[in-house]
């Protein structure tokens, strides 16, 4: 919309892109479930048992998705995927197993009232709710990152037993988690504990402790089919591509490889790694080594549609100041260009276009302004 911004975009040497909804479809679907020491594909689950029922119900109760009268789901894609999982597993039968009458549009949150909660935040990477099950019986459900949840657990559920040798079982859980991440699946773990009263305000602060591990669910957000070709064109034109995501490092690596962003000799750099790097190390690693390195860990919510968070902006500014290069940032509904002057105020970021979520985000945004013919990036 502003010619100077378009001109700057035409000379960009680095593109930083949000992953969710820009490089991927933002359509989460649960693929596999781990419980009772077994990993099963969703399509192969034929029967429910008590532990699986608890895992599914936990993911419905510890969930803020809104379900309309027509069964339409509104909410975070990760959480709506968990509700879809329950629907696909016939959660009406779960209601019947729990002794609850159902009219075919069952939402357990109506039956098991939420009396307390700790919302998700980027430091904990966990969400916790407390639901009333019966008089003097309240169940705490926590879901979140596998590593983060395991730190809150003291035992695990195996069939009809609560086992206390969690330290010996953790390697099995971690091995399964790594296997799922290598398949580009995002993994959430679930734990619970039982209370005999509504927790006080002070007690709520300590709810995420002494939990019982139940299981894990693994979901995928498929890459957009047009992105790989766009990445190839950027690389051939000498433009470095950087993927920004809050996914687990192994998951992010698998996705980046499938899109052609991560190539032989490249490495993934976490937010913690980036903070420890000097400007000189950053510019050498990204701009001068001829590699399309990508960075992960900026957005711990993993599925936020907004890439313009503080860490992403800091990355852009550090690249500008260290290498005096124009940097393009796309995702979250906007595309931004960093002024190569390296100014540190926010005015050095110029909005050049609003990206419609239903368009061919990455490819169309780049080809709208850049001619990749003859292996050169030229402003149209």
Protein Blocks (a to p, Z undefined) as FASTA:
>chain_A
ZZklmmmmmmpcbdcddfehplmnoiacdfbdceehiacdfklpmbdcfklmmmmmmmmm
nccbdcdfkopacddfklmmmmmmmmmnopmlmmmmnopacehiacfklmmccfbdcddd
fklopacddddfbghiacddddddfklmmmmpcbdcehjbccfklmlmmmmmmmmmmmmm
mnopacddddddddfbdcdfklmmmmmgoiacfbdcdddddddfklmmmmmmmmmnopac
ddddfbdfklmmmmmmmnomacghiacddfklmmmpcfklmmmmmmmnopacddehklmn
opacbfkbfklmmmmmmmmmmnopacddeeehiacdddfklpabfklpccfbdcdfkbcf
klmmmmmmpccehhiacdZZ
